[in-house]
Amino acid sequence: MRNIKKSLKQIPNNLLFQAILVFIFCIPLISTLGQFINSKFICENSTVLIIFWPGVKWEFALTMPVWFSFGIIAVSYVMGIGYMCKKKTFGKVVIIGLLGLIMSQLIGKGINYFTGWSELKNINSMNLNGLANKMIFAQWHNPVWEEIVFRGIPLMLILTIKKKLSSKGYKLAVALYFIIPSIAMALYHIPNHGVSKVAATLVLSMVYAWLALKYTFFAPLIMHYIFDSILVISMGKMKGISKNEVFWLSHNSGLLNNSFTIGIIILLLYIVFIFISNMRKIKNLDKMNYSS
């Protein structure tokens, strides 16, 4: 059992394992860039929400070129992945984030099953004609906005006052960092999704908070990006969207989806390969130590 744990712990640090993850994570970004460039949306100006809350009429927004606003998002995405690869934490962050997502969804679905709660909006039932590019942009804008507001700003406050706090005070601040922003983020999703999203969002928010404290703000940001933007890959075949509006995504749908699927399959096969290889190495080391 001890050897199995050792073998599993070594998997996220493997260089090729992280390289395969980078390939998978690049596909939503490439899909978005291809669509924006082909549709010339990249050359347009678009409204970017800065201060807002779902269900509240008042909002503050700026109009800016898409190449600029999305450029900032794309750079933060690439920088975040690059930073974590350099620190050799990318694999760990992805595994923890994925397990957190699975756990949050299971808890959310379990609670919804007993309460009868259901989601207010389903993207597959929405008419997105004329709104496809804005919808795609939202899959990137929403994650960065939510992470800055619910994780980034509170994290900066904690780090700023850390030296002024006692040991107990810092622990209390960390506990509040887990609880308050997570509750706020769960409430934030109610106007558009209903109470059915509260449990899942609350659990995942706490996982994101832990990732931010353990692996820097880049960790929850990148995971939030990928969980939302992965939708872009399938938008070329989505009902409610004109194929002419997402011509590039529709034309390259097979390539994009197959590349993503193949990437996942290779990753899973490589995990098995690494595990077996690590187990053999550990057993050989144990034999050598026993012999000596």
C-alpha positions in Angstrom: 0.0 0.0 0.0 2.9 2.4 0.8 4.5 1.7 -2.6 1.2 2.4 -4.3 0.9 5.8 -2.6 4.5 6.6 -3.5 3.9 5.7 -7.2 0.7 7.8 -7.4 2.4 10.8 -5.8 5.1 10.8 -8.5 2.7 10.9 -11.4 1.8 14.6 -11.4 5.4 15.6 -11.4 6.2 13.6 -14.6 7.4 16.0 -17.4 5.5 14.2 -20.2 2.4 14.0 -18.1 2.4 17.7 -17.7 3.2 18.2 -21.5 0.1 16.1 -22.4 -2.0 18.3 -20.1 -0.6 21.4 -21.7 -1.7 20.0 -25.1 -5.2 19.3 -23.8 -5.5 22.8 -22.2 -4.4 24.5 -25.4 -7.3 23.2 -27.4 -10.1 25.5 -26.0 -7.8 28.5 -26.5 -7.0 27.5 -30.1 -10.7 26.9 -30.7 -11.6 30.4 -29.4 -8.8 32.2 -31.3 -9.7 30.3 -34.6 -13.4 31.3 -34.2 -12.6 34.9 -33.3 -10.1 35.4 -36.1 -12.3 33.7 -38.8 -15.4 35.6 -37.8 -13.4 38.8 -37.5 -14.8 39.3 -34.0 -11.2 39.8 -32.9 -11.3 43.2 -34.8 -14.5 44.4 -33.2 -15.2 46.3 -30.0 -17.1 44.6 -27.3 -18.5 45.6 -23.9 -16.7 44.1 -21.0 -18.5 44.0 -17.6 -16.3 45.3 -14.8 -18.7 45.7 -11.9 -22.1 43.9 -12.0 -24.2 41.4 -10.2 -26.7 39.0 -11.8 -30.3 40.3 -11.5 -29.2 43.9 -10.7 -29.9 46.4 -13.4 -27.0 48.7 -12.5 -23.6 47.8 -13.9 -20.3 49.3 -14.9 -18.8 48.2 -18.2 -16.1 49.3 -20.6 -16.1 49.0 -24.4 -12.7 47.9 -25.7 -11.2 46.0 -28.7 -11.7 42.2 -28.4 -8.1 41.7 -29.4 -7.1 43.7 -26.3 -9.5 42.3 -23.8 -9.2 38.7 -24.9 -5.5 39.1 -25.4 -5.2 39.9 -21.7 -7.2 36.8 -20.9 -5.2 34.6 -23.2 -1.9 35.9 -21.8 -3.1 35.2 -18.2 -4.1 31.6 -19.3 -0.7 30.9 -20.9 1.3 32.5 -18.1 -0.6 30.6 -15.5 0.0 27.2 -17.2 3.7 28.2 -17.8 4.2 29.3 -14.2 2.8 26.1 -12.8 4.7 23.9 -15.2 7.9 25.7 -14.1 7.1 25.1 -10.5 6.1 21.5 -11.3 2.7 22.0 -9.7 0.5 21.9 -12.9 -0.2 18.2 -12.7 -1.1 18.3 -9.0 -3.4 21.3 -9.5 -5.2 19.6 -12.4 -5.8 16.4 -10.5 -7.0 18.2 -7.4 -9.2 20.5 -9.4 -10.7 17.7 -11.3 -11.4 15.6 -8.2 -12.9 18.8 -6.6 -15.2 19.2 -9.6 -16.3 15.6 -9.5 -17.0 15.7 -5.8 -18.9 19.0 -6.1 -21.1 17.7 -8.9 -21.9 14.5 -7.0 -22.8 16.4 -3.8 -24.8 18.9 -5.9 -26.7 16.3 -7.8 -27.3 14.3 -4.6 -28.9 17.4 -2.9 -30.9 18.3 -6.0 -32.2 14.7 -6.2 -33.7 14.9 -2.7 -34.8 18.5 -2.9 -36.2 18.4 -6.5 -34.2 21.5 -7.4 -33.4 22.0 -11.1 -31.3 24.4 -13.1 -33.2 27.5 -14.5 -31.2 27.7 -17.7 -29.7 25.0 -20.0 -27.4 26.3 -22.7 -28.6 23.6 -25.2 -32.1 25.0 -24.9 -31.1 28.7 -25.5 -31.3 30.5 -28.8 -27.8 31.9 -29.3 -28.2 33.1 -32.9 -26.3 36.4 -33.2 -24.7 35.9 -29.8 -22.3 33.0 -30.4 -19.1 35.1 -30.2 -20.2 36.9 -27.1 -21.1 33.6 -25.5 -17.7 32.3 -26.3 -16.1 35.4 -24.8 -18.2 34.9 -21.7 -16.7 31.4 -21.2 -13.4 33.2 -20.6 -14.5 36.5 -19.1 -16.7 34.9 -16.4 -13.9 32.7 -14.9 -11.4 35.5 -14.6 -14.0 38.0 -13.2 -15.2 35.5 -10.6 -11.8 34.4 -9.6 -10.5 38.0 -9.2 -13.6 39.0 -7.2 -14.2 35.9 -5.1 -10.6 34.6 -4.7 -8.0 37.2 -5.9 -9.1 40.3 -3.9 -9.7 38.4 -0.6 -6.4 36.6 -1.0 -4.6 39.9 -1.5 -6.2 41.2 1.7 -5.0 38.2 3.6 -1.5 38.4 2.3 -1.4 42.2 3.0 -2.4 41.9 6.7 -0.7 38.5 7.3 2.3 40.0 9.1 0.1 42.1 11.4 -2.0 39.1 12.5 -1.3 36.7 15.3 -1.2 32.9 14.6 -4.8 32.6 15.7 -5.8 35.7 13.8 -4.3 34.4 10.6 -6.0 31.0 11.0 -9.3 32.8 11.4 -8.6 34.9 8.3 -7.9 31.7 6.3 -11.1 30.1 7.6 -13.1 33.1 6.6 -11.4 33.1 3.2 -12.8 29.6 2.7 -16.3 30.4 3.9 -17.3 34.0 3.0 -16.2 34.2 -0.7 -17.5 30.7 -1.3 -20.9 31.6 0.0 -20.9 34.8 -2.0 -20.0 32.9 -5.2 -22.8 30.4 -4.5 -25.3 33.3 -4.1 -23.9 34.9 -7.3 -25.0 32.0 -9.4 -28.6 31.9 -8.0 -30.2 34.5 -10.3 -29.1 32.7 -13.5 -29.1 29.1 -12.4 -31.4 28.9 -9.4 -30.7 27.2 -6.1 -29.7 24.0 -7.8 -26.2 25.3 -8.3 -25.6 26.4 -4.7 -24.2 23.2 -3.2 -21.9 22.3 -6.1 -20.6 25.9 -6.4 -20.1 26.1 -2.6 -18.0 22.9 -2.5 -16.0 23.8 -5.7 -15.3 27.3 -4.4 -13.8 25.9 -1.2 -11.6 23.6 -3.3 -10.5 26.7 -5.4 -9.8 28.6 -2.2 -7.5 25.8 -1.0 -5.8 25.7 -4.4 -5.2 29.5 -4.3 -3.6 29.3 -0.8 -1.5 26.3 -1.7 -0.5 26.9 -5.3 -1.1 30.6 -5.9 -4.0 32.4 -7.5 -3.0 30.9 -10.9 -4.3 27.5 -9.8 -8.0 28.2 -9.4 -7.9 30.7 -12.3 -6.6 28.1 -14.8 -8.9 25.4 -13.6 -11.9 27.8 -13.8 -10.8 28.8 -17.3 -10.7 25.2 -18.6 -13.9 24.0 -16.9 -15.8 26.9 -18.6 -14.0 27.2 -21.9 -14.1 23.5 -22.7 -17.7 24.2 -23.9 -16.2 26.2 -26.9 -14.9 23.0 -28.5 -18.5 21.6 -29.0 -20.2 24.9 -30.0 -19.8 24.2 -33.7 -22.4 21.4 -33.4 -24.6 23.0 -30.8 -28.3 23.4 -31.3 -29.6 27.0 -31.2 -26.5 28.4 -33.0 -26.3 29.0 -36.8 -23.5 27.0 -38.4 -22.6 30.1 -40.5 -22.1 32.1 -37.2 -19.6 29.6 -35.9 -18.3 28.4 -39.3 -14.7 27.8 -38.1 -15.8 25.8 -35.1 -18.3 23.9 -37.2 -15.8 23.2 -40.0 -13.1 22.1 -37.5 -15.4 20.4 -35.0 -14.2 16.9 -35.8 -10.5 17.8 -35.5 -11.0 19.8 -32.3 -13.1 17.2 -30.5 -11.0 14.3 -31.7 -7.8 16.0 -30.6 -9.2 16.6 -27.2 -10.5 13.0 -26.9 -7.2 11.6 -28.1 -5.3 13.8 -25.7 -7.5 12.4 -22.8 -7.0 8.8 -23.9 -3.2 9.2 -24.2 -3.2 10.9 -20.8 -5.1 8.0 -19.2 -2.9 5.4 -20.9 0.2 7.3 -19.8 -1.0 7.4 -16.2 -1.2 3.6 -16.2 2.3 3.4 -17.8 3.8 5.8 -15.3 2.2 4.0 -12.4 3.5 0.6 -13.4 6.9 2.0 -14.2 7.1 3.8 -10.8 6.0 0.6 -9.0 8.8 -1.4 -10.7 11.4 1.3 -9.7 10.2 1.4 -6.1 10.3 -2.4 -5.8 13.8 -2.5 -7.3 15.0 0.1 -4.8 13.4 -1.8 -2.0 15.2 -5.0 -3.1 18.5 -3.1 -3.3 18.0 -1.6 0.1 17.0 -5.0 1.6 20.1 -6.7 0.0 22.5 -4.0 1.3 
